[in-house]
Amino acid sequence: GLRVLTLAYRKFDPPPGVDLVHDLVRTEIETEMVFLGLVGIYDPPRAESRPAVLKCYDAGIRVHMLTGDHPSTAAAIAKEVAIIPDDCSVKNNPLIMTAGQFDAMSDEDVDKLVELPRVVARCSPNTKVKMIAALHRRDLFAAMTGDGVNDSPSLKAANVGIAMGQSGSDVAKQAADIVLTDDNFATIVQAVAEGRRMFANIQKFVQHLMSANVAEIVVLIVGLAFKDDDGNAVFPMSAVEILFLNMITSSPPAMGLGLEPASESNMHEPPRSAKQGLFSFEVVMDTFVYGVVMGGLSFGAFCIVLFAFNHGNLGSECNAHVSPSCAGVFRARATAYACLTFLILAHAINCRALRESGWSPKSLRTLKHNKMLWMSIVVGSILVFPIIYIPGLNTGVFKHGSITYEWGLVVLALVLFIAFAELYKMIKRRTMKPLVLPTGSNLEMERMRTYMSQTDSMDLSKQ
């Protein structure tokens, strides 16, 4: 990985009247020189570069190095930072090319390559643009780093252009989308990890809120089938209960999910498609499945209290007023409200991971790191009791009554929901494509070795 300079000298006495700049020919002067020695200049990569590249491979991100260095120098540096395997040779290696070799290939020839070269030496600005175009034709998302004026075209062509903040030219900074203030490749990897964490947390946030809304819709729509003595629909939940669930119960835990730390698998998952938005198939499916189950359990508790213990008496005008005939409806409504409250709070823990258990001891231990989440769950659980038991507030504002034995139904609904969530996630783990890459960097290195050996075998068969 040394950049080598050769030092030599020659004593030369120019003829009188000769212009040393215009009259002398360089090739004639630089002959019969005395060799002094070689100077090797070593610009070592940062210590954190190799671990950062390996993290990229763990995350399914491939790293290509396009440089102006000599092929041997470029290959040595690439090995040092784990862009290519340590045991690969430079000669006749399909992963290592010069700009002349790569530029001489047509787009069709480049597209036929199983693997694009990981190292391209003696690069020109057009070489970098051609590499980015080749990545785009493979439907890959390309991020490009650069610091010089000649990097500007490729910084513009990439999906994300990243200019060096300390050593970068002003032209490169203007052409780039992001300026890296510390010129450290490892910082880019940290930014990728943070971006993945934020995207995953937004999905958790949205899934939790939308699931709660689906549950409320299920309860209200199905409840339209119940008619009181006057022929009016009886709502399993009052308007104030719905507003309280939306604004006070579900919103703080959802915000807590937005502050979740990165999961252990965050940088072991393959990159998501650039075409995939926030609402992936799995997120939409989970939203409706959990919402329907929560709504079904809450509505089931309402029906059990109303029909099993209160003879199905729906009373008269129970949506607006409290009366002796509405006692059963008010108790059933309070039960449904308590059920949905605790199910929404439990679902916040469930939303911390798409497929991993949220109720395992390991997962529950990590809950303490998210203060916003666990505090909102605790406060939300405590608020249920004054809302149900404070006289006037319960019947006059929330249009429900006090409950006693009905708490058994609330606990049963909570246990059933947790059991369903764990079973549902287990089924997803067994039937759906894994989210986590199998071996990451080790797999990537082995894949490159396999590609090199297959290419060597094909070359020998042609000979």
Secondary structure, 3 states (H helix, E strand, C coil): CCEEEEEEECCCCCCCCCCCCCCCCHHHHCCCCEEEEEEEECCCCCCCHHHHHHHHHHCCCCCCEECCCCHHHHHHHHHHCCCCCCCCCCCCCCCEEEHHHHHHCCHHHHHHCCCCCCEEECCCHHHHHHHHHHHHHCCCCCEEEECCHHHHHHHHHCCEEEEECCCCCHHHHHHCCEEECCCCHHHHHHHHHHHHHHHHHHHHHHHHHHHHHHHHHHHHHHHCCCECCCCCECCCCCHHHHHHHHHHHHHHHHHHHCCCCCCCCHHHCCCCCCCCCCCCHHHHHHHHHHHHHHHHHHHHHHHHHHHHCCCCCCCCCCCCCCCHHHHHHHHHHHHHHHHHHHHHHHHHHHCCCCCCCCCCHHHHHHHHHCHHHHHHHHHHHHHHHHHHHCCCHHHHHCCCCCCCCCHHHHHHHHHHHHHHHHHHHHHHHHHCCCCCCCCCHHHHHHHHHHHHHHHHHHHHHHC
